[in-house]
Amino acid sequence: MKKFDICIIGSGAGGALAAYGLQKKFDSIAIFEKGDWVKRSQTPLYALSHIYRDQGFVSGMGNALIGIPTGEAIGGTTVINSGTCFETPKAVIQEWKESLDINISYEELSPYFSKLRELLSIQKVSEDRISSGNKLFREGLQKLGFQNSFPLDRAEKECVGSGRCPFVCPEAAKQSTDVSILPKFLAQGGEVISNTSITHILEEKDKVLLYGKTKEGKKIKSECRTLVIAGGTLSSPILIRKNRLGSHWRKTGNELSIHPALKVLAQLSYPLESWNGVPQALGFKHPNFPALSFEGVFTPPQLASIVLPLDGKNLDDWLQNYNRVASFGVLAKDTSRGKVRSYPGFGLWVWYFLNQKDFLALREGARFMGLTYLAAGAQKVVLPFNGIQNEFSNFDELKNFNFSPLKPSQLYAMGFHPLGTCGMGRVVDDHLKLYGSQRIFVADGSVVPSSLGVNPQITIMALALRLAEQL
């Protein structure tokens, strides 16, 4: 049995940064990770089938089927995200204080944001690396009278615009934690134990015992003085519930938010090759839709068929002309909530009910994206709807089209940012310690107690660095 000062479950945004911060104060730290180091020479299809949890088929079920992609590799979901970086909005932190009595301020987190800018080489996307599809959307915004689009901040070094951010950066330019943080951790004597799942946890008076198994089925046992659970919003609550950790374990898995998101595709009369450059390079906030955030997005050609809500000849047309396709996305600061559970013989189960308020905001956000591309000169657009007209080539027709019969079940949606299932004020305190525990902490998206409305990576990392300093 191996003994450590600190054990950390998970190597993503929370786990890696907690390990990095704690390494300055503790001698022996081990990270347990179910996945392995990624192979950067593989195709996007390989990434989907080997790096995404359950090959990307995890979905929230309820009144809508919404895919929830997470990573299962060293680096966690940071390996398959866009690399986009937003500080925690001040208004959200104020909401936490007022509604949940969480004693955290923006001023307290600000030094960690600054530190992360240095660690991750956070910088704005340069004009020459903005993809053509993003630039076209900006052109459409300008024709509609909007001048307030902005280049996004991203964690990257020497990006060459491979267009592969969510499917493992082939150049290791995106600063996922396996690139930016874990090599530093290993160089200072830290240990990463890959291909290993922790299944059972026992907290005793003076230690925590971990039991698990390797990918090959070999049983392992470890002991630590302090445990940090950072398995992610979908996994951490399952582990806590299974082992009945802390006094509030029955509340874990509830209050799931996911930032439900839609994308609209546009077909032009000339080649765009939108796969070149940074696919998520531009952002936009619409004054009439405060809960929505618009951001660029593009899926590589090898996976194009899975993002098009079409079939037959219509699908063939879009696939054959994919070099002339652009796309943009929108996500909602959702007020809907779901839950995460695991059942014997079934495994992970995610329930999420998209309420009418969020649904209508997303519907109109999709309409707006379609109108923007048509204003920019697109021949036609396809909206992420099923069972109703979803292709439009005329601006006024789309503007005036009656989508009132549309239901949430007809959306072609994703939820890229699961949060909240072990939220501060409900399952952990504002120092991220499990209520009722003396030695177990949580540091991942599950502790973020409400929807942020922006990509959560920097929030998760800042909270992890704060935890490390306080420990």
N, C-alpha and C positions, 0 to 999 in steps of 0.2 A: 504494500500500500504506500502510495506517494503522499507526502505531506507538504502543504504549501501555506504561506501566510494568507494569500488571497487566491481564490478560484473565481473565474469568470466564465459564465456559460454564454457563448455567442461572441462573434468577432466583428460585428457590424458597427454601425455608427455609435451605439452606446458602449458596447463591450470593448472595442478597440481603444476608444478614448478614455474610458475608465482605467483600463490597464496602463495606458501611457501615463496618465496622471498619477496613478498609485505607485508606479515604479520608482518614483523619486523617494518614497518613504518606506517601502517594504522590499525585502530581499528576494523572496520567492513568490512569483505570480504565474499562474497557469491559466491559459484560455482554452476551453473545450469547445470545439466546433464540429458540428455534424458533417459539414462539407469538406472540400479539399481546395487546394490552390487551383485557380482557374487556368485553363489553357487558352492562350490569346490567339493562337493561329487557327482556331476553329471558326465555323460559319455561324451566322445568327441562328440558324435552325438547331445547331449543336447547343448553343447557349440556352435556347428555350427548353430543349429536352433534357439538359444535364445540370444547368445552373439554377433555373427557376424551380421553385418548390412544386412538386407534383406536375412537372412539365407545363406550368402556367395555368393549370386547370382548377385552381382554388377559386371558388366563387361564393359570393354572398347570395343566399337564397331567401326569398320573401315574396314581395310583390314585383320584384325585378331580379333578373339574373345578372350579377355584376362581378366581373372578374377581379380578383385581388392578387396581383403578382408580387411575390417576395422572393428573395434570393436564398439559396442554400449552398454556400461556398465560404471559404475564408474571405472575409470582407463583407459577408451578408448581403443585404439588399443594396449596399453602396456599389457593388460590382455591376448591378443591372439598373441603376437609376440614371437619371439624366445628368447628374452632376450639378444641378442647379442649386444655388445657395441663397436662402433668405433668412435674415435675422427674425427672431420671434417678434411679431407685431406688438407694439406698445399697448394697443387697445386690448389685445388678447390677454396680456399679462395683468392688466387692470381688471379684466373680467374674472380672472382666477382669484385675485385678491378679494373682490367684492362678493362673488357668489360662492366661493369655496374656502375663503379665509386662508389662502395660500400665501405665505410670507416670502414672496420673491418679487423683486423689482427689476425693471429694465436696466437700471443703473448697476445692479449687482451682476447681471448677466453680460453687460457690455464688455468687460475685460476679456471674457471667454470668447466673445465674438471676434475681438481683435486678435486674440491668440490663434483662433481657427483660420482667420484670413492668412496668417503667416504659415501655419502648418499645412494648409491645403492649397496654398497659392491661389486664393480666390481672386478672380479678376473678371471684368466685363468682357463679353464676347466682342471681338474686334469685327469691324465692318466687313473685312475680307473673308471672314469665316462664317458669316450669317448665310444660311442656306437660301437658295433661290425661292423656295416655297414660303419661307418667313418674310423675305423681302417683298414678295408679291402681296402678302397679307398686309404689310405695312403700306404698300401703295394703295390698296383698297381702302384702308382706314383713312388715309389722307384724302382720297376722293369723296369719302363720306363726311369729311370735315374734322377728323380726329388727328391731332398731331402729337399725342402723348404716349405712343408706344416707346419701349425702352429696351436696350440690350440687357440680357440677364447676367447676373453674377454666376460664375461657375468655378468649380474646383478643378483646375487643369494646369498642366505645364506643357508647353510646346505642342499644343493641339494642332493636328494637320487636317481636321475636318473629315474624319473617316465616316461620320454619320452612323456610328454603331454604339452610341453611348449606352442604351438600355440592353445591349446584347454583348457585353464585355468589350471594352475599348481595346482594339488590337495593338495599339501603340503604347499602352500603359500611360497615356497622357492624362486621362481622367484620374483625379486623385482620390480614388476609392481607398478604403482603409488598408487594403492589402498592398497598396502602392505607397501611400503617404505615411501611415502610422505604424503598421505592424513590423516592417523592416527595422525601424528605430527601436521598437519594443524588443525584438529578437536580438539586436546588436547589443543591448544592455543586459542581456541574460534572461529575458523573459522566455516563456515556453508556450508554444501553440501546439495543442494536441488535436490533430485533425481526424476526420472520419470517425468521430466518437460522439455518441449520444448519451446524455445524462438522463436517466429515467427515474431514479429514486433519490430523495434528499431527506436527511434526518438531522435536525438541529438539536444539539445537546447543550449542556450548560457552558462548556468551554470550547466547543468546536462544532463544525458542520461536516457531516459525512456525505459523500457523493458516491452513487453507484450507477454504473452504466455499462455500455458495451461498444465495441468497435464495429466498424462496417463488416468485418469478417465474423462477428459474433462472439469475440473474446470479451469476457466480463472484466470490468475494471472497478477499482475502489480507490478513492482519494479522500484526504482529510484537509480541512483548512480552518483558519481562525475566523475568516470572514468570507461570505459568498456574495457575489454580484450576479444576479440573473439578468441576462441581456439577450434572450432568445428571440425577441421580437414580439409585436403586438398579438400575433396569432398563437405563438408557442408558449410564451412566458405564463399567461394565465392558466393554460392547460397544466403546466408543470406545477404551479402553485396549488391549483385545485386538487390535482392528483395526490400531492403529498401533504395537503392540508397545512400549508405553511402560514405562520402568523395567525392573527385572530380574526382577520377579515377575508379569509380565503374564499368564503362563499360568494363574495362580491366580485371576485375576479372573473373576467370574461364578459362583463356587462359594459354598457356605455360605449360600444364600438362606434367610432366615426371613421370614414374612409375617403373623404374628398371625392365623391362620385364625379366621373369625368366623361366627356364625350369628345369625339373628333369629327371634323367635316373635311371631306376631300374635294378637291377641285381639279378639273381637267382643262388644260389649256390647248391652244392650237399649235404650240411650238414646244420643243424640248426644254425641260427644266432640270432634269437629273437632280431632284431634290435630295437624293441620298448623299450628295456631296456637301460638305460643310457641317456645321453644328445644327442638328435637327431641332433642338429646343434652345433657340438663340434669342428670341424676342418675347417680351411680355406686354400686356395691355390691360388696363382697368377701365371698364365702361362706367360712366357716371350714373347710369340708370340701373346698373346691376351690381351693387356694392358687394354682394356675397360671391360674385363670380370673379375668377382670375383666368385670363386668356393667355395661353403660352403656346409657342411653336411645338410641333411634334412631327415625326415622320417615321414610318415603318420601312425597313429594308425590303427590296423587291422579293427576296426569297420568302418573306412572310406576308406579302401583300394580301393574299386571299383571305387571311383571317381577320382583316380589319375592314373589309368591305361588306356592307349589309345588302348584298346582291346575289343573284344566282343566274344561271343560264347565259343567254347572249349578253345581257347587261354586264354581268361579271366578267365575261370574256373581253368585252370592249375595254373595260378599265384596266384589266391585267395586261392586255396587249399594248396599251398606251401608257403604261405606268411611268415611262420616262417623261411624260407630259403632266404628271400629277403633283399637286401640292396639298399640304394638309396643315391644319391648325387645331388646337384643342382648348377645352375650357374645363375648369374644375370648380366645384362649389364648396364654400365653407358651410358644410352641411349642419342642419339642425336635426336631421334624422339620426337614429341610433340603432345599433344591432347588438349581437352577442356572439361569443365564441365558446364552443363546447367540444368535448371529445367523448365519443361513445364506443364501448367495446364492439368490435366487429364492423364498425363504420368509420371510425377515425375522426378527423377534424370535421366539424360542422359549424358553418358560419351563417347566421341569420341576420338579415338587414332589411328593414322596411323603409323604402324611399317615400317620404311624406310629400304631400301635395305642394307645399311651398318650394321645396328643393327641386321637385320634378318640374314645376312650371318655369323656375329660373333656368334650369338646364335646357329645357325645350327652347326657350327664347334665346338662350346663349347660342345654341346650335343654329337657329334661324339667322342670328346676327352674323355668325361666321360665314354662312352660305352667302348672305347678301354682300359681305365684304369681299369675298372672292369674285362674285359676279361683277361687282363694281370695278374690280381690278382687271376685268376682261376675260374671266374664265368662260369657256364654252358651256360648261355645265358643272353642277356640284351635286354631291350625294350626301344627305344628312343621315345621322346614325339611328334611323328608325326602321322598324319592320312592320309589315302589314298595313302600310299606308304609303301614299306617294312620297318617295324620298329623293328622286332626281328632279332637278330644276335647271332650266337654262335661261329663264326670264326673271329679271330682278323683281318686277312688280308682282308676278305670279307668286313668287316665294314670299314677298313682303305681306301679301294679302291672303295667303293660303290659310285655311281653317284647320288648325291642328288640334282642335278641341276633342275629337274622338280618340286621340292618342292616349295610351295608358303607360304607366311605368314599365310594365312587362314587355313593351315593344321597343324599349331603348337598347341600343348596342353600346353598353357602358362598361367602364372600368373604374376601380377604386384603388388608386396607386399609393395612398398614404394611410394605412390602417393605424389608428391611434386609440388610446383611452381605456384599454381593458384592465389596466391595473392603476388607474388614475390617481394622481396626488389628491389627497383629501378624501379618498374613498378606500383605497387599498394600501397605499404608502403615504407617509407624511411628506412634508415639503423638503425633507432631506433624503427622500427616496428610500427610507427604511420601511420594511413591511411592518404594519401595525401588529403589535404583539410579538415581534421578533427582536432579538438583540444582535443578531449576526448576519442577517440576510437583507440585501438591498436589491432594488430593481433599477435598471438603467437602459431603457430602450423606448421605443415609441409608445409602449403601453402605459407609461406613466404620464404622458401628456394628457391632461384631463379634459380637453375639449378640442374641437376642430380649430385648426390654425388659419385656414384659408390660404396658406402658402406651403411650399415644399418643406417638410419638417426636419431635414437632415441636420441643419445647424442648431436647431432647438434641442434635438436629442443629444448632439455632441456637447453643447454648452452645459446642459444639465449633468452629463456624465463627468465633465471636467470639474464642475462644481462639487459633485459628490466626492470625487477623488481628493480634492483639496480639503473638504470637511472631514473625511475619514482620517 
